[in-house]
Amino acid sequence: MKERLQKLIAQAGIASRRASEQLILAGEVTVNGEIVTELGTKADPEKDHIKVRGKLINPKIQKRVDVYVLLNKPKGYLSSSADPEGRKLVTDLVRSRIKLHPVGRLDYNTEGLIILTNDGDFTNFVASSKMIAKVYEVKVKGLPNENAINKLRRGILLDDGFKTAPAEIKELRSTDKNGWFEVTLFEGHNQQIRKMFDAIGHSVVKLKRVAIGPISDRYLPVGESRLLTDDEVRSIREDPAGKQRSARR
């Protein structure tokens, strides 16, 4: 059966759907020896010879086993599978014979949960969805008052011109010098939480992602990973807001 090329490349685990589109546009993909640069092009992996950068990917499409890994990312790791500057990568922390890529991103100096997979369709769904809740624990400098927090709850214009969507924010605890909050977002603007709290005059001291939709795991050590269960993978599509999040996870 014919499928769009970017979907087949993603199914082969070569790249995410979006990155696969860039490979096509760059002329890195051929079908039966002909370079293809149109994103709407379809091919049949059972009949057509599909190559990416000169390598046949048909066997990978037919034999691929989907893998989904939950990693508790430490600070100081880049959410990427490659970096020209040679920085440490989240993929360095996961032992796998299968090439994995991170689903979305977690900022370099942020720790917490991130998923790695070879399933491009899954990556595209999670990265593009505005329904999947990402939950963070945030430690900030000083003690923001309720009026300031309400501004963040309603949505605020950041210094870079981005207007945030409404956010769910709960105060967790506080000391004389710092406030701790749980922040739930359904979007992923670059360094969004840090910029949000900067906008109300309270810089972020520590930031950790503790849940992705219904998936969390308070017992997973920093720097360690585990496979997601079939039920967990399914739950992201069925309960993206994480309403049925378990106590353990």
N, C-alpha and C positions, 0 to 999 in steps of 0.2 A: 504494500500500500504506500502511496506517495505521501510524504510529509514535508513540511517546510524545512529547508536546509538548517536553519538556526536551531530548530527543535532537535533534529537528528544529531547535530554536533554536540548539543547539550546532553542528549541522551547517551552519547559516547563518553561523556565525562571529560571532554576536552576543555570546555569552558562553560560559563553560565550562558543563558540565552542572550543576554545583552552583549556579552563579550564575543559570543559566536557571531552576532550580527556585524561586529566590527571586523572580525576575520573575513567575512564575506565581502564587506565594503572595501577592504584592503587588498582584495584579489588573492587571498591566501587559500581559497577553496576551489577545487575543480570537481566536475561531474563528468565522468567518461572522457577525461582528458581536456575538457573545455573549462576555462576559467569562468566562474560565475560571480557577478557582483550585484545582482538584483536580489533584494531581501525576500521577495515573494516567490522565488524559485523553489520548486518542489522536486524531490527525488525519491526513488524506491530503493531502500537499502538491500533488498533481495535481488534487484536487477541491475541497478546502477553502481558504478565504481565511484565512491566518494572519497576524496583525499583532502586533508588539511595540511598545508605546508609540505606537500609531497608524500604524506604518509596515509595509507589506506585506513579508514576508520570503520569500515563495515563490520569487521570482527568484534570491535569494541561495542558497537551498537547491539549486536546479537547476543553477546556473552556478558554484558555488563550486569553487575549486581549492585543495586543501590545501597549505599552506606550512609548512615547519619550518625554523627558524633557530636556529643555535647562536651564542650571544653570550658573549664573555669579559667579564663584568660588572666594572666598576671599583668601588671603594669609593665610598660617597656617592650611590648610586642606589637608588631604591625598586623592589622587584620587584612592580610593579603597572602597570596601564594608566591609572590616575587617582589623584589625591591632592588632597584638599581643602586641604592645607597648602602646596601648590605646590612640593613637592620634586621634584628631578630623577627621571625615570622610566627604567626600562630600555627602554621603547618609544621613548624619545627617541633612542636610539642606533642604531635600525634603520630604514633607509629602506624603506618598503613602501607600496604603494597599498592593500594589504589590511590591515584592522584585525587586529592580532595581540595576543595576551595571553600573559603568562609562564606557564610550566608549573611550578606550585609556587612556592616562594619561596627567595630567597637574602637573608640579613639585610642591612640597609642598609650596615653597615660591613664586610661580607664581600665578597671578590672571587671571580671564577671563573666556571665554566661554568653557563649557564642556557639553557633552550630556550624559544623563543617560537613560537606557532603560532596558527592560526585553527581548528584541529581540536579541537572540544570533547570528542569521544570519546577522543582521544589524551591530552588533558589529564587527563580523569577517570581513565583507566587508570594513568597515571604517578603522579598525586597520591595515588591510593588504594592503590597496590601496596605490599606489604611485601616484595617480592622484588627491587626495583630497588636496586642498590647505589649509594650516593653516596660518593665518595671525596674526602677533604680532606687538604691539607697544613697542619699546625698548628705554629706557633711559640709556645712558652710561656715564661713567666718562670720562671727557675730550672730545676733538673734533677730531675724526679720520679723517685723510686726505683721498682724493679720491683714492689714490693708495691702502691704507689699505682696504677700502670698496670694491674695485674691487677684491681683493684677496678673500673676502668672497663671492662675486657674482660668481666667477669662481669655488669655492670649495676649501677647505683648509684642511690640515692634522692637526687633533687635537692632544693634548698631550697624549690622551689615545689610539692613533693609528687609530682612525676612520677618514676616508676621506669623507668630506661632499659633497653632490651633489650641483650643482649650485643653488644659491638662488637669489630671487628677493629682492632687497633692495632699498628703496627710503628714502631720507632725508626728514624729516617732518619739523623740526625747530631746533634751537640751541640757547644756552645762552653762556655766557662767560666760563662756566664750564662744560656744558653738551650738548651732542648731542641727538636728538630724531630721531629714524628711524622706518620705517615700513618694516618688514621682512616677506617674504612669503616662507614657506618651504613645501616640498612635502614628507618629511620623519620625523622621530621622535626619533632620538638618545637621550639618557638620557642627560638632561640639555644641549642640543645642542647649543642653542643660547648663553647661558652664556659662554660656552666653546669656541664658535666661536669668540666672542669679546675679551675674555681673550687672545686668540691666537694672536690678533693684539695689545694687550696692553691696552685695554679699557674695564674695568670690567662693568658688567651690574648693574645699580642702581635700575631699575624698569622694570618689564616685565609683559605684559598683552596680552592675546590672544583675538583678537577682531572678528575673523571670522573663521568658519569651512566650507570650500567649499563656497556654496552660502548663508550660514546661518550666520547672524550677528544680533545684536540688541543693538544699542547704548543707548537705554532707559531702559534697564533691570538693576535695581540697584544691587550693589554688595551684594551677599548673597541671592538674590532672584532667583526664577525660574519661568518658564512657560512651558506649553505644546507646542510642535512643531505642526504646522498644517500638514495636509496630503500633501499639496503642498510642504512644506519644506522638509519633509521626502523623498518625491519623487525626489526633486531637487538634493539631494546629489548624487543620482545615475545618474541622467541625466546631471548635470552640476557640476561635482566634483571640477573643478578648480575655480568655483565661478564667472564665466564671467558675469552672469546675477544677481549679488548681488544687492539687492535693496538699496535705500538710507536710508530707515528706519532700515533695518536689516543688 
